[in-house]
Amino acid sequence: MLIALQLLCGALLRRGESGSMADNLTPEQRSYMMSRVRSTDTKPELAVRRLLHARGLRFRKHCARLPGRPDLVFIAAKVAVFVDGDYWHGWRFPAWKDKLSPYWKGKIERNRRRDLCNFRKLRRKGWHVIRVWEHEVERDAERCIDLIEVAVRQRHDV
């Protein structure tokens, strides 16, 4: 079961000296819990999509042709939007990374490196990249939508 979870994540994951994750759950319990974590259609992402749609903006979801598979893509304006979870993408990670086990610390560090790499690839291709954090959507969703709308409308009119 654990091997299947590792392969599902895309690669064999780095392990501690014992050869397994430092965990207080059985592999079956961890697998169940991880299966409940959404990678698409999260609450913040749904809120952003609903508000953008209400303003008349149309977009593609999870465009696999682009690096990082952005959550929202405005093709004509070349704007890619990522709605990132604070934990999984490491909001203020240096402040709390020492509280994590080596497994999770490494996992989030790799996520952050991958995010930066995808950001750079998109920028080199001429895309404007907007990263909206989960806590920003929860605190002031309208401000996040304003930011996206301005970028889309400015770049679409150019």
GROMACS elastic network, one bead per residue, 0.5 to 0.9 nm:
[ bonds ]
;  ai    aj funct       b0    kb
    1     4     6  0.51784   500
    1     5     6  0.64140   500
    1     6     6  0.88108   500
    1    27     6  0.69395   500
    1    28     6  0.69510   500
    1    31     6  0.74947   500
    2     5     6  0.50467   500
    2     6     6  0.62593   500
    2     7     6  0.87046   500
    2    27     6  0.59659   500
    2    28     6  0.77998   500
    2    30     6  0.86830   500
    2    31     6  0.71977   500
    3     6     6  0.50350   500
    3     7     6  0.62114   500
    3     8     6  0.84795   500
    3    12     6  0.80083   500
    4     7     6  0.51360   500
    4     8     6  0.59927   500
    4     9     6  0.86364   500
    5     9     6  0.62949   500
    5    10     6  0.89395   500
    5    31     6  0.68549   500
    5    34     6  0.87511   500
    6     9     6  0.52102   500
    6    10     6  0.68692   500
    6    11     6  0.62151   500
    6    12     6  0.54176   500
    6    13     6  0.62979   500
    7    10     6  0.52215   500
    7    11     6  0.53735   500
    7    12     6  0.61428   500
    7    13     6  0.85703   500
    8    11     6  0.75138   500
    9    12     6  0.79204   500
    9    13     6  0.83094   500
   10    13     6  0.86700   500
   12    15     6  0.89216   500
   13   103     6  0.84182   500
   13   107     6  0.81607   500
   14    19     6  0.87075   500
   14    20     6  0.88558   500
   14    21     6  0.88891   500
   14   103     6  0.70284   500
   14   106     6  0.77275   500
   14   107     6  0.84035   500
   15    18     6  0.75630   500
   15    19     6  0.53988   500
   15    20     6  0.56074   500
   15    21     6  0.61978   500
   15    22     6  0.87593   500
   15   102     6  0.82453   500
   15   103     6  0.64176   500
   16    19     6  0.55108   500
   16    20     6  0.61392   500
   16    21     6  0.65399   500
   16    22     6  0.74404   500
   16   102     6  0.70615   500
   16   103     6  0.69023   500
   17    20     6  0.76864   500
   18    21     6  0.80077   500
   18    22     6  0.84719   500
   20    23     6  0.84933   500
   20   103     6  0.89676   500
   21   101     6  0.86975   500
   21   102     6  0.86662   500
   21   103     6  0.62645   500
   21   104     6  0.88268   500
   22   101     6  0.68639   500
   22   102     6  0.81053   500
   22   103     6  0.71600   500
   23    26     6  0.77266   500
   23    27     6  0.87431   500
   23    30     6  0.84238   500
   23   101     6  0.88229   500
   24    30     6  0.89734   500
   25    28     6  0.79175   500
   25    29     6  0.58106   500
   25    30     6  0.59048   500
   26    29     6  0.51625   500
   26    30     6  0.61885   500
   26    31     6  0.84857   500
   27    30     6  0.51051   500
   27    31     6  0.59566   500
   27    32     6  0.85470   500
   28    31     6  0.50576   500
   28    32     6  0.61966   500
   28    33     6  0.86590   500
   29    32     6  0.51530   500
   29    33     6  0.62199   500
   29    34     6  0.86201   500
   30    33     6  0.50610   500
   30    34     6  0.60161   500
   30    35     6  0.84419   500
   31    34     6  0.51744   500
   31    35     6  0.60685   500
   31    36     6  0.88169   500
   32    35     6  0.51355   500
   32    36     6  0.66730   500
   33    36     6  0.53578   500
   33    37     6  0.70814   500
   34    37     6  0.53204   500
   34    38     6  0.85908   500
   35    38     6  0.76126   500
   37    42     6  0.89529   500
   38    41     6  0.70224   500
   38    42     6  0.61196   500
   39    42     6  0.68911   500
   40    45     6  0.77191   500
   40    62     6  0.80647   500
   40    71     6  0.76000   500
   41    44     6  0.81050   500
   41    45     6  0.58150   500
   41    46     6  0.57935   500
   41    71     6  0.87045   500
   42    45     6  0.51312   500
   42    46     6  0.60819   500
   42    47     6  0.85817   500
   42    83     6  0.87867   500
   42    85     6  0.88131   500
   43    46     6  0.51502   500
   43    47     6  0.61721   500
   43    48     6  0.87008   500
   43   134     6  0.88376   500
   44    47     6  0.51058   500
   44    48     6  0.62681   500
   44    49     6  0.86769   500
   44    83     6  0.70485   500
   44    84     6  0.85028   500
   44    85     6  0.83421   500
   44   133     6  0.85289   500
   44   134     6  0.58984   500
   44   135     6  0.85827   500
   44   137     6  0.60708   500
   44   138     6  0.70725   500
   44   141     6  0.86830   500
   45    48     6  0.51649   500
   45    49     6  0.61737   500
   45    50     6  0.85865   500
   45    71     6  0.75670   500
   45    72     6  0.88482   500
   45    82     6  0.86399   500
   45    83     6  0.58271   500
   45    84     6  0.84127   500
   45   134     6  0.83282   500
   45   137     6  0.85638   500
   46    49     6  0.50879   500
   46    50     6  0.60402   500
   46    51     6  0.86059   500
   47    50     6  0.51835   500
   47    51     6  0.62386   500
   47    52     6  0.85960   500
   47   137     6  0.78094   500
   47   141     6  0.76999   500
   48    51     6  0.53019   500
   48    52     6  0.60850   500
   48    53     6  0.84921   500
   48    83     6  0.82340   500
   48   137     6  0.74399   500
   48   141     6  0.70563   500
   48   142     6  0.86785   500
   48   144     6  0.78851   500
   48   145     6  0.67764   500
   49    52     6  0.51832   500
   49    53     6  0.60096   500
   49    54     6  0.85188   500
   49    59     6  0.87113   500
   49    72     6  0.80123   500
   50    53     6  0.52132   500
   50    54     6  0.61877   500
   50    55     6  0.88485   500
   51    54     6  0.50167   500
   51    55     6  0.64786   500
   51    56     6  0.89653   500
   51    57     6  0.89626   500
   51   141     6  0.82553   500
   51   142     6  0.77804   500
   51   145     6  0.69366   500
   52    55     6  0.51874   500
   52    56     6  0.66559   500
   52    57     6  0.54704   500
   52    58     6  0.75504   500
   52    59     6  0.88481   500
   52   145     6  0.63935   500
   52   148     6  0.83818   500
   52   149     6  0.76123   500
   53    56     6  0.51225   500
   53    57     6  0.51624   500
   53    58     6  0.62295   500
   53    59     6  0.84585   500
   54    57     6  0.74044   500
   55   149     6  0.84425   500
   57    74     6  0.86508   500
   57   149     6  0.77227   500
   57   152     6  0.85884   500
   58    73     6  0.88968   500
   58    74     6  0.72458   500
   59    72     6  0.61691   500
   59    73     6  0.54315   500
   59    75     6  0.74289   500
   60    63     6  0.65459   500
   60    71     6  0.82184   500
   60    72     6  0.57148   500
   60    73     6  0.50685   500
   60    74     6  0.65937   500
   60    75     6  0.77710   500
   61    64     6  0.89614   500
   61    69     6  0.86669   500
   61    70     6  0.74197   500
   61    71     6  0.55215   500
   61    73     6  0.63296   500
   62    65     6  0.89053   500
   62    66     6  0.87467   500
   62    68     6  0.88814   500
   62    69     6  0.52067   500
   62    70     6  0.52586   500
   62    72     6  0.60998   500
   62    73     6  0.74494   500
   63    66     6  0.59975   500
   63    67     6  0.87220   500
   63    68     6  0.87415   500
   63    69     6  0.52000   500
   63    70     6  0.60948   500
   63    71     6  0.73433   500
   63    72     6  0.74823   500
   63    73     6  0.67807   500
   64    67     6  0.74410   500
   64    68     6  0.78230   500
   64    70     6  0.78519   500
   65    68     6  0.89400   500
   65    69     6  0.70597   500
   66    69     6  0.54346   500
   66    70     6  0.70764   500
   66    80     6  0.89039   500
   66   118     6  0.86797   500
   66   121     6  0.88891   500
   66   122     6  0.74024   500
   67    70     6  0.74772   500
   67   117     6  0.86456   500
   67   118     6  0.52741   500
   67   119     6  0.79015   500
   67   121     6  0.66593   500
   67   122     6  0.65081   500
   68    71     6  0.88546   500
   68    82     6  0.88392   500
   68   114     6  0.79150   500
   68   115     6  0.70503   500
   68   117     6  0.86110   500
   68   118     6  0.52990   500
   68   119     6  0.78500   500
   68   122     6  0.86395   500
   69    72     6  0.86285   500
   69    82     6  0.86344   500
   69   118     6  0.88058   500
   70    73     6  0.64670   500
   70    80     6  0.58868   500
   70    81     6  0.57922   500
   70    82     6  0.53342   500
   70    83     6  0.83374   500
   71    80     6  0.76254   500
   71    81     6  0.58892   500
   71    82     6  0.51239   500
   71    83     6  0.64411   500
   71    84     6  0.89737   500
   72    79     6  0.83280   500
   72    80     6  0.59811   500
   72    81     6  0.50108   500
   72    82     6  0.67179   500
   72    83     6  0.83597   500
   73    77     6  0.88159   500
   73    78     6  0.73872   500
   73    79     6  0.59526   500
   73    81     6  0.62612   500
   73    82     6  0.89846   500
   74    77     6  0.56079   500
   74    78     6  0.57198   500
   74    79     6  0.51295   500
   74    80     6  0.64230   500
   74    81     6  0.83961   500
   74   152     6  0.71018   500
   74   156     6  0.89904   500
   75    79     6  0.66993   500
   75    80     6  0.81695   500
   76    79     6  0.80673   500
   76   152     6  0.86550   500
   76   155     6  0.82792   500
   76   156     6  0.61843   500
   77   127     6  0.83447   500
   77   128     6  0.84447   500
   77   151     6  0.81778   500
   77   152     6  0.55930   500
   77   153     6  0.74997   500
   77   154     6  0.80534   500
   77   157     6  0.80512   500
   77   158     6  0.85074   500
   78   126     6  0.72512   500
   78   128     6  0.62404   500
   78   129     6  0.86089   500
   78   152     6  0.79356   500
   78   155     6  0.74168   500
   78   156     6  0.80477   500
   79   127     6  0.56460   500
   79   129     6  0.59167   500
   79   130     6  0.74134   500
   79   148     6  0.84199   500
   79   151     6  0.73551   500
   79   152     6  0.63719   500
   79   155     6  0.79716   500
   80   122     6  0.82068   500
   80   127     6  0.67204   500
   80   128     6  0.62181   500
   80   130     6  0.62117   500
   80   131     6  0.84823   500
   81   128     6  0.85425   500
   81   129     6  0.59768   500
   81   131     6  0.58503   500
   81   132     6  0.73122   500
   81   148     6  0.78626   500
   82   129     6  0.77876   500
   82   130     6  0.63033   500
   82   132     6  0.60654   500
   82   133     6  0.82095   500
   83   130     6  0.85733   500
   83   131     6  0.61057   500
   83   133     6  0.57778   500
   83   134     6  0.66365   500
   83   137     6  0.86000   500
   84    87     6  0.86272   500
   84    88     6  0.76176   500
   84    89     6  0.62026   500
   84    90     6  0.89782   500
   84    91     6  0.88596   500
   84   131     6  0.69662   500
   84   132     6  0.61637   500
   84   134     6  0.58144   500
   85    88     6  0.55568   500
   85    89     6  0.58857   500
   85    90     6  0.79193   500
   85    91     6  0.80211   500
   85   132     6  0.88648   500
   85   133     6  0.61180   500
   85   134     6  0.50011   500
   85   135     6  0.79628   500
   86    89     6  0.57212   500
   86    90     6  0.56802   500
   86    92     6  0.83520   500
   86    93     6  0.89814   500
   86   133     6  0.62714   500
   86   134     6  0.57762   500
   86   135     6  0.68800   500
   87    90     6  0.51526   500
   87    91     6  0.64903   500
   87    93     6  0.83052   500
   87   108     6  0.79864   500
   88    91     6  0.82460   500
   88   107     6  0.84800   500
   88   108     6  0.60588   500
   88   111     6  0.72655   500
   88   112     6  0.86380   500
   89    93     6  0.83885   500
   89   108     6  0.63024   500
   89   109     6  0.83352   500
   89   111     6  0.60108   500
   89   112     6  0.58407   500
   89   115     6  0.79059   500
   89   133     6  0.88796   500
   90    94     6  0.83590   500
   90    97     6  0.85502   500
   90   108     6  0.61903   500
   90   109     6  0.76700   500
   90   111     6  0.79849   500
   90   112     6  0.67034   500
   91    94     6  0.86314   500
   91   133     6  0.77852   500
   92    95     6  0.58061   500
   92    96     6  0.73683   500
   92    97     6  0.88194   500
   93    96     6  0.55446   500
   93    97     6  0.55203   500
   93   108     6  0.83858   500
   93   109     6  0.85235   500
   94    97     6  0.54650   500
   94    98     6  0.78056   500
   95    98     6  0.77310   500
   96    99     6  0.56851   500
   96   100     6  0.75804   500
   97   100     6  0.56467   500
   97   101     6  0.86936   500
   97   104     6  0.87453   500
   97   105     6  0.60430   500
   97   108     6  0.87620   500
   98   101     6  0.79055   500
   98   102     6  0.88275   500
   98   105     6  0.77331   500
   99   105     6  0.85425   500
  100   103     6  0.78296   500
  100   104     6  0.59999   500
  100   105     6  0.56017   500
  101   104     6  0.55665   500
  101   105     6  0.61062   500
  101   106     6  0.85703   500
  102   105     6  0.50599   500
  102   106     6  0.59947   500
  102   107     6  0.84662   500
  103   106     6  0.53349   500
  103   107     6  0.61902   500
  103   108     6  0.88412   500
  104   108     6  0.61345   500
  104   109     6  0.83847   500
  105   108     6  0.54577   500
  105   109     6  0.61297   500
  105   110     6  0.86515   500
  106   109     6  0.50305   500
  106   110     6  0.61018   500
  106   111     6  0.85775   500
  107   110     6  0.52490   500
  107   111     6  0.62970   500
  107   112     6  0.87970   500
  108   112     6  0.61759   500
  108   113     6  0.86166   500
  109   112     6  0.51255   500
  109   113     6  0.62482   500
  109   114     6  0.85987   500
  110   113     6  0.50659   500
  110   114     6  0.60568   500
  110   115     6  0.84988   500
  111   114     6  0.51070   500
  111   115     6  0.60919   500
  111   116     6  0.86910   500
  112   115     6  0.50114   500
  112   116     6  0.62532   500
  112   117     6  0.86119   500
  113   116     6  0.51767   500
  113   117     6  0.61608   500
  113   118     6  0.86470   500
  114   117     6  0.50348   500
  114   118     6  0.61251   500
  114   119     6  0.84922   500
  115   118     6  0.52021   500
  115   119     6  0.60750   500
  115   120     6  0.86833   500
  116   120     6  0.62426   500
  116   121     6  0.86703   500
  117   120     6  0.52351   500
  117   121     6  0.62743   500
  117   122     6  0.87438   500
  118   121     6  0.50304   500
  118   122     6  0.61537   500
  118   123     6  0.85677   500
  119   122     6  0.52905   500
  119   123     6  0.62168   500
  119   124     6  0.86978   500
  119   129     6  0.67826   500
  120   123     6  0.50915   500
  120   124     6  0.61449   500
  120   125     6  0.86592   500
  121   124     6  0.52055   500
  121   125     6  0.64160   500
  121   126     6  0.89435   500
  121   127     6  0.88407   500
  122   125     6  0.50959   500
  122   126     6  0.65231   500
  122   127     6  0.53056   500
  122   128     6  0.75623   500
  122   129     6  0.72057   500
  123   126     6  0.50712   500
  123   128     6  0.63875   500
  123   129     6  0.70859   500
  124   127     6  0.73396   500
  128   151     6  0.80044   500
  128   155     6  0.87253   500
  130   147     6  0.85245   500
  130   148     6  0.72823   500
  130   151     6  0.87923   500
  132   135     6  0.85994   500
  132   136     6  0.67196   500
  132   137     6  0.71916   500
  132   144     6  0.68775   500
  133   136     6  0.52530   500
  133   137     6  0.65566   500
  133   138     6  0.88422   500
  134   137     6  0.53163   500
  134   138     6  0.63342   500
  134   139     6  0.86823   500
  135   138     6  0.50092   500
  135   139     6  0.59672   500
  135   140     6  0.84421   500
  136   139     6  0.51115   500
  136   140     6  0.58406   500
  136   141     6  0.66978   500
  136   143     6  0.84337   500
  136   144     6  0.71252   500
  137   140     6  0.54221   500
  137   142     6  0.79052   500
  137   143     6  0.82037   500
  137   144     6  0.64598   500
  137   145     6  0.87824   500
  138   141     6  0.61725   500
  140   143     6  0.55890   500
  140   144     6  0.68350   500
  141   144     6  0.51400   500
  141   145     6  0.62776   500
  141   146     6  0.86645   500
  142   146     6  0.60834   500
  142   147     6  0.86497   500
  143   146     6  0.50031   500
  143   147     6  0.63145   500
  143   148     6  0.87983   500
  144   147     6  0.51990   500
  144   148     6  0.64316   500
  144   149     6  0.86524   500
  145   148     6  0.51381   500
  145   149     6  0.59491   500
  145   150     6  0.85075   500
  146   149     6  0.50879   500
  146   150     6  0.60587   500
  146   151     6  0.85993   500
  147   150     6  0.54361   500
  147   151     6  0.64224   500
  147   152     6  0.87867   500
  148   151     6  0.52648   500
  148   152     6  0.61653   500
  148   153     6  0.85979   500
  149   152     6  0.51571   500
  149   153     6  0.59952   500
  149   154     6  0.83748   500
  150   153     6  0.53086   500
  150   154     6  0.59401   500
  150   155     6  0.84267   500
  151   154     6  0.53028   500
  151   155     6  0.60445   500
  151   156     6  0.83291   500
  152   155     6  0.53488   500
  152   156     6  0.58259   500
  152   157     6  0.85228   500
  153   156     6  0.51083   500
  153   157     6  0.61607   500
  153   158     6  0.87484   500
  154   157     6  0.54759   500
  154   158     6  0.65286   500
  155   158     6  0.52935   500
